[in-house]
Amino acid sequence: MAEYLAAPVANDWGFFVGRYLGFCAVFIPIAQGGQKRLTW
């Protein structure tokens, strides 16, 4: 039973972490580019 409950949670966390890392990979360079534009 615990394995049955843990598997979807692990999948959700993997999905969430993957989305978070993907978001950071896209957002951080954009944010840094925006900061560079503001400082220039």
PAVEXGU-979242 format. One record per residue: residue in one letter; x, y, z of N, C-alpha, C in turn. Coordinates in steps of 0.1 Angstrom, whole numbers, plus 5000, padded with zeros to 4 digits. Layout:
<pts>
AXYZXYZXYZ...
</pts>
This chain:
<pts>
M500849885000500050005000500950135000A501950135008502850245009503550274995E503950164989504550174976503550234965Y502350184967501250234957501050384959L501150434971500950574974502150654971A503350594973504650664971504950684956A504550594948504950594934504350724927P503050754928502550874922503151004928V503451004941504051114947505451134941A506251034940507551044934507451094920N506451044912506351094899505951244899D505051284908504651424909505851514912W506751464922507851544926508851554914G509051444907509951444895509451544885F508151544883507551634873507651774878F507451804891507551934896508951984896V509951904900511351944899511751964885G511351884876511651904862511052034856R509852064860509252194856509952314862Y510352294875511052404882512452434876L513152324873514452344867514352394853G513352354845513152404832512752554833F511952594843511552734845512752814848C513652764857514852844861515752854849A515952744841516752754829516352854819V515052884818514452974809514453114815F513953124828513653254834514953324838I515953254844517053324849517853404839P518153344827518853424817517953544812I516653524811515753644808515853744818A515853704831515853804842517253874842Q518353804839519653864839519753954827G519153914816519154004804518454134807G517254124814516554234817517354334826Q518054274836518854354845519954424837K520554354828521554414820520954534812R519754514806519154624799518854744808L518454714820518054824829519354904833T520454824835521654894839522354974828W522154924816522655004804521655114802
</pts>
